[in-house]
């Protein structure tokens, strides 16, 4: 079975969606006049999920996908807007911006085969196999 075989226009469309998500999250963040220092400090927090790969590929993929799936970020953002909780709005927008930025760069959700096997195609060492 070939994993991460998204190519051509579809791959570029998915990366463009990541760019759109990143830009939209940044615009909303700016509109709410949240702190850019807070943004800078929290922007890379989802990448702590890489630590799961210290255990094994399965745990790494699960942790990474949890931290880089739109589901959690949209739920947090939605709860923030529904309940008018600015902290949740801020966290949700930063989380969405991070996911959008990663997708723009081609870092997709991970397969358990290894870090380089993503839904957006192969990256890193896996790309050279």
Order of alpha helices (4+ residues) and beta strands (2+ residues): alpha-alpha-alpha-alpha-alpha-beta-beta-alpha
